[in-house]
Amino acid sequence: MELLKKIKDRAPEYDSNYEDLISRFTVMQGGRAGTVGGSAVWEQGKYFSTKYEIYMYAALLGLKNDYRVPLSQDSKKEKFIEIKYWQPQDLADYLIMGIFSKSDIDFNELENKEEKEVEKEVLNLRKLLEEYANGGFDKIKSKLEQEPTYFENNENCFIDLMDN
């Protein structure tokens, strides 16, 4: 599907204010991003190997709670790698399906739209993904502020947070 390819070719953005939060739970990569193995995750006491993994989690957390926060126009933004490189791909596809379900796209009408209009819809979908991820990051940040040791004393903290 052409629409899916267009979506996966995008690199979503996040508010750079969450950089410390992301780094706290993500392995510091050496050389090429995503090259650190499971032992480094264990040694560094991290929950996620790559930044895009915590981004996927944050987006799913935002979707599950139907909580989205728009990125501020004046905030500094950072980009992740394109969605087509996210692993596992099935999870990335599941996330895209979740974004489709929250969008107001009429897929029947989409086939009749000009390329420019389709591009606008793709940008809207990326924006929606960013808003749900931003909402998820906000929930993680709030939990950290409410209970500073929550993520240190509970090895299932991210699973439990999804259930709250």
C-alpha positions in Angstrom: 0.0 0.0 0.0 1.4 3.3 -1.1 0.0 5.2 1.9 1.7 2.8 4.4 5.0 3.3 2.6 4.7 7.1 2.7 4.0 6.9 6.5 6.9 4.6 7.1 9.3 6.8 5.2 8.7 9.5 7.8 10.9 10.2 10.9 8.6 11.4 13.7 9.7 14.2 16.0 9.7 14.6 19.7 10.1 17.6 22.0 13.8 17.9 23.0 12.7 18.6 26.6 12.2 14.8 26.8 15.8 14.0 25.8 17.0 13.4 29.5 13.9 11.2 30.1 14.6 9.2 27.0 18.3 8.8 27.8 17.5 7.7 31.4 15.7 4.6 30.1 17.7 4.0 26.9 21.1 2.5 26.3 23.8 5.0 25.3 24.8 3.9 21.9 28.4 3.7 20.7 29.3 4.2 17.1 26.1 3.4 15.2 22.7 3.7 16.8 21.0 0.5 17.6 24.2 -1.6 17.7 24.3 -2.4 21.4 23.3 -5.9 22.3 21.2 -7.3 25.2 24.2 -7.5 27.6 24.7 -3.7 27.4 21.1 -3.2 28.2 21.5 -5.4 31.2 24.8 -3.8 32.3 23.5 -0.2 32.0 20.2 -1.2 33.7 18.1 0.2 30.9 14.6 -0.9 29.7 15.0 0.1 26.0 17.9 -0.6 23.6 17.1 2.3 21.2 15.4 5.6 21.4 12.7 4.6 18.9 11.8 1.7 21.2 10.8 4.1 24.0 9.1 6.3 21.5 7.0 3.3 20.3 6.2 2.6 24.0 5.3 6.2 24.7 3.0 6.3 21.6 1.3 3.1 22.7 0.9 4.5 26.2 -0.7 7.6 24.8 -3.0 5.6 22.6 -4.0 3.3 25.4 -4.9 6.2 27.6 -6.3 8.3 24.7 -4.0 11.0 25.8 -2.3 13.2 23.4 -0.3 16.4 23.8 0.4 18.6 20.8 4.1 19.5 20.3 4.6 23.2 21.0 5.3 25.3 17.9 8.2 27.0 19.6 9.8 23.9 21.2 13.0 22.5 19.9 12.3 19.2 18.1 14.4 16.1 17.6 13.8 13.4 15.0 13.9 9.6 15.3 14.8 7.3 12.5 12.2 6.6 9.9 9.5 4.2 10.9 10.5 1.7 8.2 13.6 0.9 10.3 11.8 0.3 13.6 11.9 -3.2 15.0 10.0 -5.3 15.6 8.2 -4.3 12.4 5.0 -5.9 13.6 4.8 -3.6 16.6 5.5 -0.6 14.3 2.6 -1.7 12.1 0.4 -2.2 15.1 1.2 1.4 16.2 0.3 2.7 12.8 -3.0 0.8 12.9 -3.7 2.5 16.2 -3.0 5.9 14.7 -5.3 5.0 11.8 -8.1 4.2 14.2 -7.8 7.6 15.9 -7.6 9.5 12.7 -10.6 10.9 10.8 -9.3 9.7 7.4 -11.8 8.4 4.9 -9.8 5.7 3.2 -12.3 5.4 0.4 -12.0 9.1 -0.4 -8.2 9.0 -0.1 -7.9 7.0 -3.4 -9.5 9.9 -5.3 -7.3 12.7 -3.8 -4.5 14.4 -5.5 -0.9 13.7 -4.4 -0.7 17.0 -2.6 -3.8 16.1 -0.5 -2.5 12.6 0.3 0.7 14.2 1.5 -1.3 16.5 3.8 -3.0 13.4 5.2 0.3 11.7 5.8 1.6 14.7 7.6 -1.5 14.7 9.8 -1.0 11.1 10.6 2.6 11.8 11.6 1.4 14.7 13.8 -1.1 12.5 15.4 1.6 9.9 16.2 3.8 12.6 17.7 1.0 13.9 19.8 0.2 10.4 21.3 3.9 9.8 21.9 4.2 13.2 23.5 1.2 12.3 25.7 3.0 9.0 26.7 6.2 10.8 27.5 4.2 13.2 29.7 2.6 10.3 31.6 6.1 8.8 32.2 7.4 12.2 33.3 4.4 12.6 35.7 4.9 9.2 37.2 8.6 10.0 37.7 7.7 13.3 39.5 5.0 11.6 41.6 7.1 8.6 42.6 10.8 9.2 41.9 11.8 5.6 42.7 8.9 3.9 40.8 11.1 2.9 37.9 14.0 1.8 40.1 12.1 -0.5 42.4 9.8 -2.2 40.0 11.3 -4.3 37.1 7.8 -4.4 35.6 7.3 -0.7 35.8 6.6 -0.1 32.2 4.1 -3.0 32.0 2.4 -1.7 35.2 2.3 1.9 33.9 0.5 0.6 30.8 -2.2 -0.9 33.1 -2.7 2.4 35.1 
